[in-house]
Amino acid sequence: MDLGGIINHTEQLAGGFKDLGHEVKLLEFVYADNAHDQRKDAMFKVGPTGIPYHQGKGWNFPRRNRVPYKTSAGLQTARQILENFDLVVWTVPVPSKNQQNKGNDRWPALYDLKNPIQIAFSHDGNAVQGYPHLMHVTDKLAGLACVHGAALGSTGHLDVPRALVLNPQFRPIRPQTPWDIKRRGFVNMQTFKAWKHAHELIEAIAYMPEKGSTEYREVAGKGIEYQYMTSEDKCKPQYFHDQTDEWFSSMKFWDAALKNGMVHHDYWDDDAVDDILNDARVLVDPSWSKKYSKFGGHWNRVVVDGMIRGCVPVAHKLGMGTEFFVPGVHYIDLSEARDAEDYSEIIQMAWSMDAHLADHYRNAATDLLPKFDRAVVAERTIALATGELDCIRATETPQRQEDIWQKADDLLFNHFGILA
């Protein structure tokens, strides 16, 4: 299971169902003969699901919430458990392609249910590459719930009702700190992956003016690109400033940013996120993907987190999109930056704007944020399941669908051992 945003999504969706008066149970289906309590070492919290969780470590499932299905008896028990519910929401739509699921030929039978309605969630713009095997069970699904435009667009090969339901948030409308009291500077928090382009922000920090005593230049998170940027011997060549620049003298982006006031944090818990975003004027999210942007906006949850707390987002329109969130209305667009100095100036302009202009962005966000309320998202999820929500179906050409079916069949046979 890919964690991170999946945890926030699942916990708040469960909270939304509970806000509406429903009972909710979070289960982990395990391809194993048996399942034991998970034993993870972390400071866990308990949210709406009732399962202890940690943002970086995932859930700490007790045995009663881990359902093994490798044996025939286990599979029968798993299906009996699912039959007790009115609605089954597959947060992760199908098993991952990791080694743990090698030879797992039983998972499609989990979807062979008579009573409950089933839907699945799509969380990214990579459905064809990430889970083409979902095609194998779409006839069992009443709908596919998509959290952003790219998730909706990249699932056009699936002949199942699809709708945008967004990411659920707790209390999206809250009192906000006045702009003049918020701290100048910016915050950024995300996993360091190549498509998230955090290196572009890190490069730009070196061009910012001297840091003020109360100013934020906070960057939180780790990941593979963090390892590359900070490595002594494996830092990628493109993560060094120009060798002809005397001030930087072949300095790494990372080292130059630290020298110019960047503060790096490994991890922020929920309370720290609240405090920092309440204090900060600007949230910078440099994420964008050329591939994902072909399907639509694929904004990160942290952008909405910032808007809830009164931050003005600075982001790339190839990541945020131009339809649901509008550049110049809901966020400041980084797309016009020609180089790192331009990039830096756009961020400085954002944190230096007057309160009247900042309120233009903050008020526009407030108009959209109720759509993210977890109870609203839960209502839309139920409406999708019961056929009461306006949906779209397959949009790919028959030839394109045939190509993806071939990809799915190859994966089913070669990895899961299923003859489709």
Secondary structure as UniProt FT lines:
FT   HELIX           5..19
FT   TURN            20..21
FT   STRAND          28..30
FT   STRAND          45..46
FT   TURN            48..49
FT   STRAND          52..54
FT   TURN            55..57
FT   STRAND          58..59
FT   HELIX           63..65
FT   STRAND          66..68
FT   HELIX           72..82
FT   TURN            83..84
FT   STRAND          87..90
FT   HELIX           99..101
FT   TURN            102..103
FT   HELIX           107..111
FT   STRAND          117..122
FT   HELIX           127..130
FT   HELIX           132..140
FT   STRAND          143..146
FT   HELIX           149..153
FT   TURN            154..157
FT   STRAND          162..164
FT   TURN            179..181
FT   STRAND          183..189
FT   HELIX           194..196
FT   HELIX           198..205
FT   TURN            206..207
FT   TURN            213..214
FT   STRAND          216..220
FT   HELIX           224..230
FT   HELIX           237..239
FT   TURN            243..244
FT   TURN            246..250
FT   HELIX           253..259
FT   TURN            260..261
FT   STRAND          263..265
FT   HELIX           270..279
FT   STRAND          280..285
FT   HELIX           290..293
FT   TURN            294..295
FT   HELIX           301..308
FT   TURN            309..310
FT   STRAND          312..315
FT   HELIX           317..320
FT   TURN            328..330
FT   STRAND          331..333
FT   TURN            335..336
FT   HELIX           340..352
FT   HELIX           355..368
FT   HELIX           369..372
FT   HELIX           374..385
FT   TURN            386..387
FT   HELIX           398..414
//
